[in-house]
Amino acid sequence: MKYTVTEKKGLVVLALSGKIMGGPEATEINDVINRLIDEKKNKIVIDLKNVELMNSSGLGILIGAVTLLKNNQGGLRLIQVPDKIQALLKSTKLNTVFEISNTFEEAVASF
């Protein structure tokens, strides 16, 4: 898994790519989000456009992120979710936990 962090229109965009499978990646993403919260940047958009594969541990990373942000008066939006990840979210009923937008502009409007 690789990631980039950018800021756009007052929001942080965390773009993930590759395979999100948990392990050290979970700690790394959690550390990034904690650092952002410490910097008072608690509205985050996670772009999943380039994610090839995600397992239950990868879902756990996202669940941890949404919980952490809610507990710090922030929010999380997922954008550009690939069809196979959409199917995973639907089959686990996690599509009701996450706010999912097709585009960055939709995510901005939802905050």
C-alpha positions as CSV (number, residue, x, y, z in Angstrom):
1,M,0.0,0.0,0.0
2,K,1.1,3.5,-0.8
3,Y,-0.5,6.8,0.1
4,T,-0.3,10.5,-0.4
5,V,-1.6,13.3,1.7
6,T,-2.6,16.6,0.2
7,E,-4.9,19.5,1.2
8,K,-7.6,20.9,-1.0
9,K,-10.4,23.3,-0.2
10,G,-9.7,23.1,3.5
11,L,-9.9,19.3,3.6
12,V,-7.2,16.6,3.8
13,V,-7.2,14.1,0.9
14,L,-5.6,10.8,1.8
15,A,-5.2,8.9,-1.5
16,L,-4.5,5.2,-1.0
17,S,-3.2,2.8,-3.7
18,G,-2.3,-0.8,-4.0
19,K,-3.5,-3.5,-1.6
20,I,-4.9,-2.6,1.8
21,M,-4.5,-5.7,3.9
22,G,-3.8,-4.5,7.5
23,G,-0.6,-5.3,9.4
24,P,2.0,-2.4,9.5
25,E,-0.2,-0.5,7.1
26,A,-2.9,-0.2,9.8
27,T,-0.5,1.4,12.2
28,E,0.9,3.7,9.5
29,I,-2.6,5.0,8.5
30,N,-3.6,5.4,12.1
31,D,-0.4,7.4,12.8
32,V,-1.1,9.7,9.8
33,I,-4.7,10.3,11.0
34,N,-3.6,11.0,14.6
35,R,-1.0,13.5,13.3
36,L,-3.6,15.2,11.2
37,I,-6.0,15.4,14.2
38,D,-3.1,16.9,16.3
39,E,-2.8,19.5,13.6
40,K,-6.5,20.2,13.9
41,K,-7.2,18.7,10.5
42,N,-10.0,16.4,11.3
43,K,-12.0,16.4,8.0
44,I,-10.5,13.8,5.8
45,V,-11.4,12.5,2.4
46,I,-10.0,9.1,1.6
47,D,-9.6,8.5,-2.2
48,L,-9.8,4.7,-3.0
49,K,-9.5,5.1,-6.8
50,N,-6.2,3.2,-7.0
51,V,-6.9,0.5,-4.4
52,E,-6.6,-2.9,-6.0
53,L,-7.6,-5.1,-3.1
54,M,-8.9,-4.8,0.4
55,N,-9.5,-7.5,3.0
56,S,-11.2,-7.4,6.4
57,S,-8.1,-5.9,8.0
58,G,-8.2,-3.1,5.4
59,L,-11.8,-2.5,6.3
60,G,-10.7,-2.4,10.0
61,I,-8.3,0.4,9.1
62,L,-11.1,2.5,7.6
63,I,-13.5,1.7,10.5
64,G,-10.8,2.8,13.0
65,A,-10.3,6.0,11.0
66,V,-14.0,7.0,10.9
67,T,-14.3,6.3,14.7
68,L,-11.2,8.2,15.6
69,L,-12.3,11.2,13.5
70,K,-15.9,11.2,14.9
71,N,-14.4,11.1,18.5
72,N,-12.4,14.2,17.6
73,Q,-15.4,16.2,16.1
74,G,-14.3,15.5,12.6
75,G,-15.5,13.4,9.7
76,L,-14.4,11.0,7.0
77,R,-15.6,10.6,3.5
78,L,-14.7,7.9,1.0
79,I,-14.5,8.9,-2.7
80,Q,-13.9,7.1,-6.0
81,V,-14.5,3.6,-4.5
82,P,-13.8,0.9,-7.0
83,D,-16.7,-1.5,-7.8
84,K,-15.1,-4.5,-6.0
85,I,-14.6,-2.4,-2.9
86,Q,-18.2,-1.1,-3.1
87,A,-19.3,-4.7,-3.3
88,L,-17.3,-5.6,-0.2
89,L,-18.8,-2.6,1.7
90,K,-22.3,-3.6,0.7
91,S,-21.8,-7.3,1.6
92,T,-20.5,-6.4,5.0
93,K,-23.2,-3.6,5.4
94,L,-20.4,-1.1,6.0
95,N,-21.8,1.0,3.3
96,T,-24.1,2.3,6.0
97,V,-21.2,3.2,8.2
98,F,-19.2,5.3,5.7
99,E,-20.3,8.3,3.8
100,I,-19.4,7.6,0.2
101,S,-19.2,10.1,-2.6
102,N,-18.3,9.7,-6.3
103,T,-16.3,12.9,-6.5
104,F,-14.2,15.2,-4.3
105,E,-16.8,18.0,-4.9
106,E,-19.6,15.8,-3.6
107,A,-17.5,15.0,-0.5
108,V,-16.8,18.7,0.1
109,A,-20.5,19.4,-0.1
110,S,-21.3,16.7,2.4
111,F,-19.3,18.1,5.2
